[in-house]
């Protein structure tokens, strides 16, 4: 992953970040994974983990860099938690090595590793107060009492836990418990903080708040955070890079923007956000454009540098928000399909339109409800036209 | 309002039933024993006086009650020593039982889920044989020409027969053996509830496994430790069969003293006084336990 091309290096020197075609996703200047001079803080090297006959993690190689907020994303049972637990030391890899800061820690017991974990269940010690829980890790090091108290207070201040210092975990709300668990994981100032579905137990509103709090803590402490989640929105929100896993295999590692705009496979395209996929064969390749004969008889034209050959089976992935929907046939537009509105999902800020085309395909288009009043709102059973520009879609070969 | 009346009545019955039971089988017998303890021994049937009769009236009856049995118990060191010896034997055997039971309960709680019912069964299995028969079996094991001596002599570890039978050691062995399940079950119940993730969290924060045990597992198992200790300590204090069969004449325990007073000396009033004091001695740890439970329940709220 850390191999940079000459083109990338030139781009870096010029102070410009470019990953393939320019996309709508924001680009940040923080990208140590592109810098060949940087060495990773965590390296999973050809990691395989099997439980009896079941292969939980299959030959994963992954580099994570200092100060990254790295997300391991995938459905339950994809091996992301197992990977995290191997970094914490609770599981031993069947094959491969785990390297932290250049040191092989594959067989190091958990209590010696420079990582601290925030557990999905929080795993707060029920017989200790908030203070006692946060200071637990510091007490193991034989640190002076006043120094411990100071560090505990620091962590409590950062997470606004001071008023609850003397309470036991069962006297706290879910959100407060979550903050205590986070405070406990950062109190020792570990090199890496591991978060295993840290916000899974919170309701949606609290969850969004907690996501921004996680980002704030990660930035102020400057620690490397690795989060495991099955929630793609959460991963998109907090992470500098996301690794998508499926059935124990790493499918794609990229920034949230890249994953969304340039997914590598149909699986990723479908897992991150909504997507319309058209199956077809490459009909023509002309100077940066690919024309595709779709299964339904349509011909689509799209800008792509994907190395494909004429006649090859490909899929065109289209995000709903990149498809325009209108009552009138668009003039001089490429990629136009007529259809009938079958269903409308009105979400307030946006509306989803599910349109059935003549060959029977179902396409989802999305429109922001930016105007307060609309002269001719699109309604059920309306005949509409869908179209999208040549740079809206992504050509996938898998 | 008769519709709302009937569920109230139902609730009242549910609450009243255990109290009625306690009243009938605990409080009433207790008052009979307490009344007996204030009587004087007599050579008659029943072997005490006064007996209540309608002809003399209740005032006359009450005036004949006195506390001289209690005074006697405290003046004769035999009884005080018997109480102290009972408390000591019960304390030591409770600690021994705890030391034996804790690793067993811990092993059970950490065993694979599918194994746990079987292990539980094995703990309860001895109850299928009569308590008395199991104690008699120990006589066969512990007596000088018994199995233990024979076995150790075969191995060449000892050359003289062991003198365990009719000593306090035999009583300890008997009590630990008999009451082990009462210690294991509450310990298991509290250990089994502790999430393994808590230990992972402790290790993750730098605690070595042995320290993690003392910092996390043991404190969280304390309710089970308290419950188990009481379940062993209370019956052990009043234990009669084990010291009688295994401890011989050397072992002084209050249960045996009580039995001797009652059956050998036919001194029912004195035996009753001994029983009443024994009850008072036992109420103290029960109250302590109740308070502990109360604190726990309040903390859990």
Interface residues (C-beta under 8 A of the other chain):
Chain A: X88 X89 X90 X109 X110 X111 X112 X113 X115 X116 X117 X119 X121 X123 X124 X125 X126 X127 X136 X137 X140 X141 X168 X170 X184 X188
Chain B: X195 X197 X198 X200 X201 X202 X203 X204 X205 X206 X207 X208 X211 X215 X216 X219 X220 X299 X300
